[in-house]
Amino acid sequence: MTHDASSHFVVLDGDDAGHIAGYPIIMDIADPDRVFGRTATVCIHRRDRFPALMTRPVLLDDQGLGRFYGWMPASLHRLSIRSCQTNAAAGASPAIRVRRISEARAAALIAVWTPRAAFRALRLRAAGSVKGFEYRVARLYDALNAPRYTAWIEAMTEMAPLTVSSADGREPPVFVSIVGNRPMQTDATRQSLALQSYPNVREISAEDTSFFTASSKDVAYWMRLPAGMLLDEHAVAHMMAPLLADPTVVAAYCDEDRVDARGRRFQPFFKPAWNPPLAETGWLAPDGALIRLDALKGVTDIAGTASGDLLTLASRHGKIAHVPRVLLHRLTARLPAQPSRPKKPLGETKVSVIIPTRDRADLLSVCLDGLFNGTRADDLDVIVMDNESREPETEALFARYANDRRFRRLPMPGPFNFSRACNLGVAQARYELTLLLNNDVNPIDPGWLDQMVAELDDPNAGASGAFLLFPDGYAQHAGVTLGSGSVARHSFHFRHPRAGEDYGLMAQRQEMSAVTGACLLTRRSLWQQVGGMNEEQLAVAFNDVDYCLKLRDIGKAIVWTPHARLIHHESVSRGGDDTPEKLARFASEEKYMHECWGDALRNDPFYNPNVSLTAGDWTLDAAPSSLLPRLPGLPSRISQRTVG
């Protein structure tokens, strides 16, 4: 192992790194001199990919010992560990050992540590989904890096506490109402309130409505705490930080966990940035939120209004910040969220549908039949963008619909370019509501399009996405998580909706950073406003993510609904990105996305910085990517004032 000038300890390089490329590895770290501190950063250097450097945090114990599990990319050409310490003893050098293991050994380790998850992955294999099995095994192997929650808490408490103050040195008052009729739990909550580091905290009664009226003329803040919810010592200080730093922020909430009678913490609940649909059903559960009182003007029943509804009302007057720290601890479990309810469109469902295709009449015929015979709609305008189809079966299919006024075939010669096909199709659309649809997608229920249209009844919504399932019932698309993989991945990919692995999110309408273009409903006017899809830099991959981010950049929300369900065979008609030409094109598309949207890709507001983008799906990470308060828009993070 060598130590270069950039504080990287090079573990393997060149041919030595090539020996482990494409394989699972185990890396043992012994750092008694604490060169790496509490967290080591494993650096994976890739050739001909973007970004070239991928990092993974590893939590070390009190003795400086740690273990990293990782499935190395085929493009690996160097493996190193980065040191963030500047005060290590002269000559100190950690001991690092790397072992390449077999895929069978990796699967065995997963089975030992997470037998239930391993069994679910095996069910995918038994169902014939080799791709799904391999995907889940790779993610589960990455998830072996998830630390024990108690060890993670110890590491987090080593971070310096935050002290905040207003610009003129005053600490505005924070009034707290404890609600509930359980005396012992009320006393425990009151005791945690008395220990707050923020100096200006006072308890009041939630029923004292005269207080809210009298205090509205001054800048003051209010928190409602259920009896049995305990505050971290610095909870109020942390949540006051974004409120003091940005006058447009009117409320803040944080993450939470459970605590037992002995003070042992467990079951962390990491939340996304402000997400109105999730607050509406109670999934977000923003109990213990801090709200600026003047944002609640006109609310007649503050005591009886649900926490999520209070934040929704406050959001009409400003922004809602999320503090990604576990600052609240519940003695009792939070109430389960209700699944979101289907919506009904306000007007008629008249939609233009754009379907790029090249042959594969077997897929396209099912797709068209699903539209014309399996979809409830007031009118459809189906535009098939034909990219040089030549097979007789395809010509026969087109002839079958030639006299149907709802069907048009538009030729698109040249190399396949999904963005160009969509741009040309939208330009010819008859209706304002325009749906992008892959030729390998077909509906399950006839009301799916009504549900997507209903989401766009909200003038703040720019696009809606659907719940896409593989034919075997596993999730293909439940929204998109930015930063997962190189650019973005589908959320809960290859997870089953009834397996209990999704924290209830696959039953919830929610705002997302992006949804897949395989089934994306938007407005033609918005498409034209942001310039549609990028034909030059994003011919095939990530054009849908780019389009959604452009919508969010002009203040439009992206909404995913579980009530529009369709089957998706996922790139069956196009094939994989496995030739040198396709791999080069994919790397170029990765590069463009990071150059254009790098900060957004690193900070998805609808994920949580305490959970892993590598293992995915809300798995605890060894270290947070950021602890700054977050807002749902672009950019996703806001600054905070810190003193001390």
N, C-alpha and C positions, 0 to 999 in steps of 0.2 A: 504494500500500500504506500502511495506517495502523497505528499501534501503540497498542493500548488499555491501560487500567490493569491488566489481568489478565495482562500479559506475552504477549498474543497479537498477532502481526503479522497483521492482516486482509489477506488476499490478494485475495479477491473477495467481494462482498456483494450481496444483493438481486438485481436483474435481471442483473448481471454474473455472479453465481454461477448463476443460472437458465440462462444461455447454455451452460454446460457440464454441466448436470444430465442424467444418463442417458447420458453419453458418456465414452469413454476420454480421459484427459488425460496430458500430460507436463509436469512442473514442474521447472524448472532452478533450483537454489539456488546463489548465490555469497555466501559469508559469510566474507570475509577477516578480519574482526575477531572471529570466533569467538563471535558472540552466542549461537548455538545450542549451542556446545560440539561434541563429536564426533558427536552424534546430534540431528537435528531431528525434531520431532514434528508431523506434518501432522494438522490437526484438521478433520474433516468434520462440519459441523453439518447435521442433518436436521430437516425440519419434519414434525410429526405422526407421529413414530416414537419408539421408546424402546429403548435410550438415544438421546437427541437428539444426543449427541456421540460420534463414532467417531474413534479416533486410529490413526495409522500411523507407525512410526519410519522414518527415512531416515538411513543412515550417510553422513557427510561425510568427505572425504579430508583430508590434511594441509593443503591450501590452503583448506579450508572449502567445497569444491565437492561438489555431490551432485545426483542426479536421482531424482525420484519418478514412478512410473507408477501410475495408479489409474483404476478404472472408477467414475465418480461415480454415486451413487444418484439416482433421479428426484426424490427429496424434498430434494435439496440446496438450502440457502438461504444458506450462508456457507462459505468456505474460508479457513482461517487456519493459521499456524504458531506453535507455542508455544515460548517460550524458558524454559529452566530455569536460565539463567545470571543471576547477580546482579552480576557485576563487569565487564560489557561497557563499553567506552569510551563516554563521553558522546557522544550524537549518532550512534553507530554504527547502521547500518541495512543489513541484507543486501539483495542484489538478487535478486528472485524473478520468474521469467517462467513463465506458464502457457499452454499451447497445447492446444486441443481438437483431437483427431485423429479420423479416420474409423475405423469398425470394420475396414475393409480394411487400413488402415495398422497398426492394433493387431495384426491377425492376421499381417501381414508381419514386424513386430518379433518376435513370438513365434517365427515360422518361422526367423528369423535366429539368435536366441539359444538356442532349444531345438527344433531341427528334429525330433527324434524325438517329443517330446511333441506338437508341432504335427501331425505325421503321424497320431498316434493320435487326436487330436481330429477330424481330417478323416475318419478311418475311421468315427467316430460319425455324422458328417454324411452320409457315403455310405450308411450303414446306415439312414438315415431318421430318426435321433434328433436332431431340430433342437434340442430342449430340452437334450439332453446336450451337443451341440456348443457351444451358447451358454454353458452352465454351465462347461465346461472352458476355453473361450477366456477368459472373465472371470477364472477362477482363475489361468490361466497368465499373463495380463497382470499380475495382482497379484504373481505369482511373479517377475516381472522385477526386483522390488525386492530380491530375495535377494542379499546381498553375496558377493563372493569370500571363500572361507574364510580366506585369508591376511589380507585386510583386516579381517575380523571378529575374528581372533585379535589383531591389533594394537590394535583398539579395546578388546577385553576386558582386555588386559594393562595398560591405563592405569588400571584400577580398583585402588584401594588393596588391598594384601594383608591378609588376615585374621589376627589373632592371638587365640588362645583360651587359656583357663586354667580350672582347676577353681575351685570356689567358695572354697576355702581357699588358693588361689595355687599349689597343686601341679600338675604335669603328670603324669597317670598314665602308666605305661609302655606303650609300644606295641611288641609283638614281631612281627617280620616273618620269614616263611619264604619263601625263593626256591626254587621247584621247577622242575626241568628239567635236562637233561644237555648243554646247549650252552654251553660255557665262555665264548665271546665275548659271547653274549647275557646270560649270568648276570653277567658283569663289568659290562655296561652297566646292568643293573638295579641292581646293588650301588652303582654310582657315583651313580645318581639317588637312592638311599636315603640316601647319605652327605650329600646336599645339602639334606635336609629342614629347613625352618624350625622345625618342632616339635622341641623339644630332647630328648625322652626316647624315642628310637627305637633298638631293638636288633635285630640279626639273630640268628635261631635256626634250628635244623634242624626241619623238619616231622615227621621221624621220631622226635624226642625226645618220646615220649608222657609220660615222667615229668615233663617241664616243665609240661605242661597240668594234670596232677594237682596238682603242687606249687603252681601259681600260682592255683588256683581259689579259695583262701581270701582272696586280695587282689583289689582292683579292677584288672584289667589287660585289655588289648585285643590282638587278634591279627589279622594280615593275611597272606594267602597271595598271593604274586606269581609268576605264571609267568615264567620266564626270557625276557627280551626285552620285558617290559612296563616302561616307564619312568614314574617318578612326576614330576609337576609339583612344583616346589620347595615349594609350600604344600599339597600333596595331603593329607598326614596331618592338618595343622592344620584344613583345611576339613572333612574327614570327622569329626574329633573334635568339631567344634562342636556338632552335634545330640546327640551322646552325652553331652557335659558339661552341656548345657543342660537335658536332660530325662532323668531316671533311668529312665523307662519305655522309652526307646529302647535297643535292645541291639545294633544293627548299622547301618552306613551304607555306601552305595555311591555311585558317581558316573558321569558320562558319560566317554566316551573317544574317541580317534581313532587313526589310523595315523601313523607317522613313518618316513621313509626314512633311508638311511645318511647323508645330508647334513643331517639334522635338519629336513627340510621336512615339515610336517604336512598331512594330507589325510584325506578320508573320515571325517568325524565321525559318531559313533554316539550319538545323543541318546535317552535311555531314559525310560520312564514311571516313576511311583512304584511301589512294591513291588507286584508282580503275580505271585502264586504259579504260575498256569498257564504263564506265559511263562518263569519260572525253571525249571520242571519240564522243559521241552523244550530248554533252553539258549539260547533266543532272548534272554532278558534278559542272560545272560552276566555276572553280577556278580563277575568276577575283580577282585582288589584291594580287596574289601570289608573294612571294619574291623568286627570282631565282639568283643563283650565275652565274655571267656572263660567266665564262669559261665553264659552262655546255651548253652554246648556241653557241659554236664554230661551224662554218659551216652553221648556219641558215642564209639564204640570205635575207629573208623578215620577220624580227622580228616584225615590226610594223603591218604587215598584217596577221600574223599567229594567229589563235584562241588560247585562253588561255590554253584550255585543250591540244591542240596539242603542245604548247610550253613546258608544263610540261612533256608530253610524250617524247619529244626530250631530255629534260633535264634528264629524268629518265635513259637514256642510259649511263649516266656518274655518276650516284649515286642514292641515295634514296630520296624519296619525303615524307616529314613529314606533318602531319595534326595537327594543333593546335586547340583543341576543345573549343574554346572561340568565342563568337560573337563579332568580332572586326571590321566588315564592315557593313555599313548601306546604303541601296540603296534608293534614292529618287524616282526612277522609278522601275517597276517590271523587273526582269530579263527575258530574252528571253526564251520561252518554249523549252524544249528539244525535239528533234526528237526521235521517237521510234527507237530502234536498228533494223538493217536490217538483214534478214536471210543470212546465209553464205552458201557457196558451198564447199563441201569437195574437196581436191586436188587430192585424189586418189580414189580407189574403196572402196565401203562400204562392207567390209567383216568382220563379227562380230560373235564371239561366245557369246551365250546368256545362262546364268545360272539361272534356275528357281527352287528354293526350293518349295516342295509341299507335302501335305498329303491329299489325296482324294480331295473333292470339285471339281469334274469334271465339274460342272456347270460354275465355274470361270475359271478353267484351259482351258477348250475348247474355251472360248471366247478369252483368252490370246493367245493361239496358233493360232487360226484363224486370229487374228490381226497381228501376226508376219508373217505368211505364205501368207496371202491374203490381208493384209491391210498395209504392210510396203514395201517401195521401198528399195531394197538392192541388191547388186551384189551377195552375198551369205550369208547364215546364217548357223550357227552350234549351234542348240538348244539342250541344255543339261538339262533335267529335273531330279533334285535330288529328288528321291522318298523316302519320310520318312514314310515307312510302310503303304502305301495306301492299303485298303482292300475292298473298295466298288466295286460292279460289274460295275457300271457306269464308274469308273476310269479305270478299266481293259479294258473295251470296248474302251475308248478313247485312251489308249496306243496302243491297237491293231490296231486302225485306222491309226496310224502314224508309225507302226512298220517297214514298208518297205520304208519309206521316208529317204533318205540319210542325210537329214538336221536335223533329229530328233534322239536323244539318251535318253534312260532312264537308269539312274544309281541308284542302290539301296543305301539307307543310313539308316540302322536300328538304333534303340535306341531313346532316348528322342530327341525332336526337338531342334536343335542347328543351328541357321541361319548362324553363322560364320563358323561352320564346313562344312555345305552344300556348302557355297560359296568357301571355300578353296579347297574342293574336286573337285568341278566343274571347277574352274579355272585351277587346275592341269591337267585336261583332255581337256582343250580348244585347238582347232586347230588354232585359230587366235590370233594375238597379241592384237587386240582390243576386249575387253571382257566386256559384259554388265551384270550387276546384275539386275534381274527383278522379281518383286513379281508376284505370280500367279493370283492376283486380279487386274492386270493392263492391259489395252488394248488401242491401239492408236486411236487418233481422225483423224489425217491427215497422209497420207502415207510417207511424207518427214521427219518425226520426227527423224528417226535414222541418216539420212544424216546430220541434224543439230548438233546432238551430236558428230558425227564423225568429223565434220568440226572444232569443238572447240579443238579437240585433234591434229589438224594439227599444232598447236602452240607447239613447243617442250617444252615450259615452263609450259604447262598445264598438270596436272596429272590426273584430272577427270572432267567429265562434268555431270551436272544434268538437269532434265527436269521439265517442268511446269505440275504438276499433279493436276487434277481437280476432285472434287466429281461429281457423275452423275448429280447433279442439277446445275452444272456450277460454284459452289463456289470453291475457292482455297483450295486445300489440301496441296500442297507443292510449295512454291516459293523460295526455299532456306532454310537454317537453321540459326537461330540466337543463338549463344553460350550464356550461362548464363541465358537465359529465361527459366522459370520454375526451376527445380533443376539442370539440365545439359544443355539442349538445347530444343528449340521448332521450329516448322516450321514457317517460316515467312509468315505473312498475312493469317494465318490459318482461314478458314471460312469467308474470305472476298471475295467479288465478283469483278472480274477483271474490270467490267465496272461501279462500284459504286463510283469511285473517292476517295477511302480511302487509296490508296497506294502511293501517291505522284508520280505517274507515274512509279514506280519501277517494277511493274509487266509487263511492256512493254519493259524492258531494259535488255540486256545481262549484266552480272556483275560478278565480282569475289565475292566469298563467302568463309566463313570459312569451310563450309561443305554443302553437299547435301545428300538427303536420299538415302539409299541403295535399296529402292523400284524400282528405275530406275537410275542406276549409271553406266556410261561408263568409263572405265579406260584401262590401258595397262597391259597386263600379266606380262611384265618385271618389271614394277613398283610394281605390286602386290607382286612379288617374292622378290624384293629388300627390301621392308619394312616389309615383313613377313605376308602379307595378313591380315585376320581378327583374332581377339583374341578369340579363342575357349574356353579358360579356364575361363576368367573373364567376357567376354561379349558374352554370348551364344545367347541372344535375342535382348537386347536393347543397343543402343548407339555404336554398332560395326561399323556402317557406319561413325559416327562422329569421332570415334577413327581412322579409316582408313584414312579419309580425313586429320585429324591433323597430322598423320604420313607422308602423302604426303607433306603437307605444311612444315613440319619440315625438309624435304630434299630440300626445295626450289621450290616445284611444286605448281602451282595455281589450285584452284578449281573454275570452271566456271559454272554458271547457265544460261540457255538460255530459253527465253519465246517462242522460235520458235519450240520447241519439246513439243507438247501437248498430254497428255494421260489422260485417266480416271483411277482413283484409288479409290477402295472401302475401303482402309485403314484397314488392319488387320482383314478383315471379316473372312478369312479362319483360322486365328490363335485364334481369340477371345481376350478378354480383360485380363489385369493383375489384377484380382480381387480375386484370392484365396490366402490364407496365404502363400502357397509355392511360388506363382508367385510374391507376394508383397515382400517377403524376398529376392528372386532372384533380383528383380528390385532395392531394396535398396543396395544390394551388388554391382550391376553394377553402381549405382550412386557413391558409395564410391570409386570404382576403378577409375572412370573418374576424380573425384576431386583429388585423390591422384596422378594421372598420369598427368593430364592436368589442374590443378587448376588455374594457372595464366592465361592460355589461355581462360578458361571458364569465368573468371571474366573480361576479356578485349577483347571482340570481336572487331577487328579493323574495321570490315565492318558494325558495328552498331555505335552508338555515345554515349559517357558517360553522356551526358546531358539528355538523354531520358530513359524512364522506361523499364526495363527488365520484370517487373511484368505485367503492363498493355500491354506492347508490342507495336510493330508496330509504333515506333517513337513518342510515347506520351511523352510530357514534364514531367520530373521528378522533385521532389522538390529540389534535390541537385545533382550535378554531382558526379559520382563515381570516377572520376579522371579528372584533368585538364592538365596532362602531355602530351606533344606532342606524336603522335602515328605514327608507321610505320605499313605497311600491313603484315609483316612477323611475325614469332614467335621468341622471345616474341614481343608483340604488342606495348610495350611502350619503350621510350628511356629516358635517364636521361637528365636533363637540368641544366645548371649552373645558380644559382641565387645569387645575391648580394644585401643586404639590405632587 
